[in-house]
Amino acid sequence: MTLVRVERIGGVAGFGLAAGHLRSIGTIDTATLKPAEQKILDVLFSHGAQGKAAAHPGPACDAFCYRLSRGSGAATETIEAAEAALPAAVVQCVRDEIV
């Protein structure tokens, strides 16, 4: 079981900014994903370690980006990926909350 913390950032409203009162977060267990979806995450995380080359296909005006973290403590890996690069199940685990 590997839990991935998912946070939606960016967009018109600037979700995820430090001064914001709305954040969009979720958690997904990779064991609940289909093998192909797990593979997509593995590839994104492996590219993230090499400079996020595949995670960001290019800037898009007002587009959402997702910050994904897996692991714990000092072994936590964090990447950012464009919405289009993620499996739908990962995107759909995110919920908005007021902080």
C-alpha positions in Angstrom: 0.0 0.0 0.0 1.4 3.4 -1.1 -0.5 6.5 -0.3 -0.1 9.5 -2.5 -1.1 12.9 -1.3 -2.6 15.0 -4.1 -2.9 18.8 -4.1 -4.4 20.8 -7.0 -2.7 24.2 -7.5 -2.9 27.0 -9.9 -5.8 27.9 -12.2 -7.6 31.2 -12.4 -8.2 31.3 -8.6 -4.6 30.5 -7.8 -5.4 27.4 -5.7 -2.8 26.4 -3.2 -1.2 29.8 -2.7 0.1 30.5 0.8 -2.4 33.3 1.4 -5.4 31.4 -0.1 -8.4 30.3 2.0 -9.3 27.5 -0.3 -7.3 24.4 -0.9 -7.9 21.3 -2.9 -6.4 18.1 -1.6 -6.9 14.4 -1.5 -5.2 11.1 -0.9 -5.3 8.0 -3.0 -4.0 4.5 -2.3 -2.1 3.3 -5.4 -3.4 -0.3 -4.7 -6.8 0.9 -5.8 -5.5 2.0 -9.2 -5.5 -0.1 -12.3 -2.0 -1.4 -13.3 -1.8 1.1 -16.2 -2.6 4.0 -13.9 0.0 2.8 -11.4 2.5 2.7 -14.2 1.7 6.3 -15.2 2.4 7.5 -11.6 5.6 5.5 -11.5 6.8 7.1 -14.7 5.9 10.6 -13.5 7.7 10.1 -10.3 10.8 8.7 -12.0 10.9 11.7 -14.4 10.3 14.1 -11.5 13.6 13.0 -10.0 15.2 14.0 -13.3 13.8 17.5 -13.5 10.1 17.0 -14.1 10.6 16.8 -17.9 7.6 14.6 -18.5 5.4 16.0 -15.8 5.1 19.4 -17.4 4.3 19.3 -21.1 4.4 23.1 -21.2 2.7 26.1 -19.7 -1.0 26.6 -20.2 -2.9 29.7 -19.2 -4.9 29.2 -16.1 -4.4 25.4 -16.1 -4.4 23.3 -13.0 -1.3 21.6 -11.9 -1.1 18.8 -9.3 1.5 18.4 -6.6 1.9 14.7 -5.7 3.8 13.4 -2.7 4.5 9.8 -1.7 6.6 8.2 1.1 7.2 9.5 4.6 9.7 11.5 6.5 13.0 12.1 4.7 12.1 9.6 2.0 9.2 11.6 0.7 9.2 12.2 -3.1 7.3 15.2 -4.4 6.6 16.1 -8.0 4.3 18.5 -9.9 2.3 17.3 -13.0 -0.1 18.8 -15.4 -3.7 17.6 -15.0 -3.7 16.0 -18.5 -0.7 13.8 -17.5 -2.6 12.2 -14.5 -5.0 9.3 -14.4 -8.6 10.4 -13.9 -8.8 8.5 -10.5 -6.0 10.6 -9.1 -7.6 13.9 -10.2 -11.0 12.8 -8.9 -9.7 12.1 -5.4 -9.2 15.8 -4.8 -11.8 17.7 -2.6 -12.0 21.4 -2.0 -11.9 22.7 1.6 -11.9 26.1 3.3 -8.9 26.8 5.6 
